Each structure stands twice: as structure tokens, then as C-alpha cells.
Amino acid sequence: MKSYSLDKIYELSGGDHDFAKDIMAAFLEEIPQDLDWLAKGFSEENITEVYQASHKIKPNLDLVGANKAYQLVSELNKKAKNGEGFEGIKQLYDASLPLINQLLRELEEDFS
């Protein structure tokens, strides 16, 4: 079973497969950069960067139907926004990263 769903993309595009491919290409280009930004925020213990990067990642995960990763990143984003401690936020990051990496691998296979 795939860790993503194209339902929202097809709903937005009226079932346009080329549009879905374009969205996936943008996702595959942007998300690794955003993950690097998020990792940098953690390595520097910069809560503002953690918040901003997670805020950028979150809607993209929702768009591709990566529900579990979306839930984890949403919680991470909320805690970062509220300035909660890095330890709890880092646990959410550590739990979401393998899911996002799996998602990226699947999308690479399906859309490259």
C-alpha cells in the first residue's frame, strides 16, 4: 500500500494526470530542500527555522495524502510555534522523517 494518495490533487485538477505529474515533480524538488532546512533548524536549535520549515512542509504532505507524516509534522509545527522544548519536537521529527523518506522513495519510483 502506498504512503500517499493523489485524491486531493485529482480533485483540484479535475483528474488531470499531467497536473498531478507537475505537482509531484515540484514536491520531489522542494521537500528534500525543506527537510534540509528543518534539519538545520534542529542542529542549530533555532525554533524559528524549525517552525518555518515545518510550516512549509505540512501542507505539501496534506496535498499528497501522506496522512501519518502530515499529523506528525502538524504536531511538530504546533509545538514549535508555541515554543515548546526541543526534546519533544525532535521526537516528532525523528518519527516523521522515515515516513517522509519512504514517501519520497515511492514518489521517485512512480513519477521519475
Helices and strands as residue ranges (DSSP letters): H 7-13, H 17-43, H 47-63, H 67-81, H 86-111
